Amino acid sequence: SNRSVPRPRLGIQLDPMTSSNALLTQLATNLGQVRQRMQSACERVGRPVDSVRLVAVTKTISVDVLGAFVTVLGADAGHPADLGENRPQQLASRAKALAGSAIQWHLIGHLQRNKVRRTLPLVSLVHSLDSPRLLEACATEAEALDTTCTALVEVNLSGRSEEHTSELQSRVDISY
């Protein structure tokens, strides 16, 4: 079947006057619901739930709520929270505001070559590697920083032309 699976959302709709205890309770409740949906989905396909990673997308959530969410997750150095941001500038701002928190940042949006140098040191995974030039920029910057660039390669298997589809697919042998 070609039906899309709805993405779980934390559904945070908070009154600005919400107390911190109410916020933590709401976050814990919503997180429990998301984890239950993940567990059910894994059971349906016979996959262990610990083989799936929850990446919480942060694009409309305040830094204060993100800090509370990291607390609710029980994130620590051994099990950091996975947070995804779609804009490199916003990711940098949030990473700075939450420095010292146990967070692995994911860039889930398009990365431009001119933003690789500032972004690469902040992220554990780039979700949108879509061109040979971006691959080269990431590799060059990773080498200069003496690190690696872990990334997902965006590949268009449908044959339809879409924005930001990968030129890499013609250069990479993809077996599935």
N, C-alpha and C positions, 0 to 999 in steps of 0.2 A: 504494500500500500504506500501511496505517496502523500499521506496526510502529515501535516506538520504537528509536532508535539508542542503544546503550549508551554512556554517557559514559566516556571514558578516565579512569583514576585512576592516581595516582602510586604507590599501594600501598605507602606507607612504613610498615614494621613494623620499628622499630629497637630494638635492645638499648640500654638506657641507657648501657652501657659502650662503645658503638660509637665507634671513633676518628673524628676529623674527616675523615681521608683516605677511610675506608670510607664515611662518610656522603656525601661529595662523589661518590665513585664510584657509589654506589647511586642517588643523585639523577640523575646524568648518564645512567646506564643507563636508568632509568625515563623520564626526559624524552625520550631518544632513541626509546624505544618509543612514547610518546604522539605524538611528532612524525611517526613513520612511519605510525601509524594515521591521523593527520590528512592526511598526504600521500596515502595510499591512498583515503581518503574523497573528497578533492578530485578525484583522478584519475577516480574512478567517476562523478562528476557533471559533469566537465568544468569545474571551477572552479580558478582559480589558488590555490595554497596561501597566497600572501601576502595573499589577500583574507579570510583567516580568522584570528581572534585567539584565542590560548590564554589563558584566564583561569583561573589556579590558585586553587581554593577552599581557604581557609586554616583552616576552622573547627575542626579537631582537631589542627593542627600547632603545635608550639612555635615561639616567636619565634626560637630558635637555628636550627632547621631551616629556617624561612622565610628567614633571613639567608643560610644556605648555598644555598638554592634560588635566590635572587636572584643569587648569585655564579655558580652553574652556568649560569643563563640567559645570563650575560654582559650583564646589564642595565646600561645607562648612561643618561646624560641624553638621548641621541638615540633610544634604544630601551629605555624603562623596562619593568619587569616588570608584568604585569597580574595583580593579586591580588584575589580576591573574598572578601568576608566577609558573613555573613548577619545579624549582629547589630551595630547601630550602636555599642554600648558596647565590644564586642570589637574592632571596627574602629578605634575611637579609641585604644584601648590599644595595639594592634599598630602603628598608624601612629606613635604617639609613640615606641615602643620601636625602630622601624626608621627614625626620622627621619633624613634625609640619604641614605637609600638611594634608588636609582632605581626608584620604584614608583608605578604608577597604581592607586589603590584603586577597587574597584567595590563598591557595596552591592548584594548580590544578594537580600537578604531584605526583608521588609516594613518600610517606614519609617513611623513615626508622626509626626504633625505636630509634636508637642512635642520631637522629636529632630532636626528639620530644621536648626535653627541650628547645632548642634554637628557635624552630619554633613556638611553641604554643603561646607564648606571643605576637607574631607579627601578627597572622592571625585571621580573623573573621570567616573563614570557611575552613575546610580541605575537599577537594573534592574526596579523594581517600582512605578512610579507608577500608582496604582489608584483615585484619587478626585479629583473637582474640588477639594475642600478641600485635599488634599495638593498638587495642582498649584498652587493659589493660594499656599499656604505656601512652596513651593519658589521660585516666581516672586518673591514679596515678599522673601524672604531673599536670593536671588541679586541682586536690585536693591540691597538694603541693603549687600551685600558688593561691589558693582560687579563682578559676575561673571555667569556663566550657569549654569543647571542643565541638564546634559545627562542625559536620562532615556529609558528605554524605557517605553512605555505598555502596561500590562497589559490585554488585551482578551479577553473570553470569546466565542469564535466558536461554541462548541458549543451554547449555549443552556441548558446545565445550570447550576444555581445552585451556586456554589462559594465558599469563603471567599476574601476579598480580590479578587474579580473587579471589573472596572472599571465604574464608573458613567460614565466618560468615553466609552465606546463609543457611547452614544446621542447624544453631542454632537460626535463627530468623524466625518467622512466617511472611511471606510476602504475603499480600493479594493485588490483583489488579483486 
